[in-house]
Amino acid sequence: MAAQTHTRQHPAFYAILVMLIFMAVGPIVLMLINSFKLDVDIISGTGGLLFLPTIQNYETALCDVLPYELDHLDFCALKFGGAFVNSLIIALVSTLLTLIIGCMAAYALVRFRFVGRDVASVSTLMLRMVPPAVLLVPVFGLWNNEFCLDRDGFLGGAIRDTFGGRGDVCLAGTHSGIILIYVAMNLPFVIWILQSFIVQVPRQLEEAARMDGAGPFQVFFLVVLPLIKPGLAAAAIFTFRIAWNEYLLASALSDRDTKTVPILIVNNMSEFNVEWGVIMATGMLLAIPPIIFTLFASRQIITGMTAGAVKG
């Protein structure tokens, strides 16, 4: 049996690898360490790794959900619990809607022949290149003026009488308005990435399902979707992380009851005081759901990639 030979890498390769790992993990480790420090230790910069850990920053960040009162806090101004629920609702619903619409649109662009198919396919990717900052002013104007229900009208008045509030019923300041813009923002990329997965699905499988009596929706949901599970998981990770971390559009479209966690972190900074420890703790709490979602979706990617593997 011939001995296996291994190619020896250049030392510069390992040096670059260590540098990249440090650049990726270093900020996270630094934020984690600072989240257990008091502001005086963070600002002084003399503590380093030798400091007395405290969970005071996490208690301050979670003051509205903790079952006990905090001795170091007179008033709970940081409403992390409500912002966390808002972020979770917006991210999950927008991801689900984007995947449903995106996979159907991608399937239509790949399998059906119609006039302007190539133009529509390229246009979806070009729309993704538009920076979100360009959409800020027109979307804010439309959400506050055009897509509103007059409170003096029948439907607007019924909504206001049932749920309360004043003024017109507009998309701005609602979960629906933020979810809608996130779906429109992430849909082009989801369509583009799912097209590459649907193209690889053999047409013979769909034709065999039709010969067995399966309808169009049965072919799509029972044959095509299970085969593009890795693509759906990758698109879900991308969409969820964008919707979870997005700040610019959410800051313009949300109000006091619908603000998300990124807005909460920025609002914690003022001209005269910056609570660095609380910001670091809130940032660590903000990173937990995307990590859990990514780990769960990554398992679906691995399952889909190994579904057709056989032992030899």
Secondary structure, DSSP 8 states (H G I E B T S, - for coil): ----------HHHHHHHHHHHHHHHHHHHHHHHHTTS-HHHHHH---TT-S----HHHHHHTTTT-SS--TT-SS----HHHHHHHHHHHHHHHHHHHHHHHHHHHHHHHH---TTHHHHHHHHHHHHTS-HHHHHHHHHHIIIIISEE-TTSHHHHHHHHHH--SS-EESTTSHHHHHHHHHHHHHHHHHHHHHHHHHTS-HHHHHHHHHTT--HHHHIIIIIHHHTHHHHHHHHHHHHHHHHH--HHHHHH--TTT--HHHHHHHTB-SS-B-HHHHHHHHHHHHHHHHHHHHHHHHHHHHHHTTT----
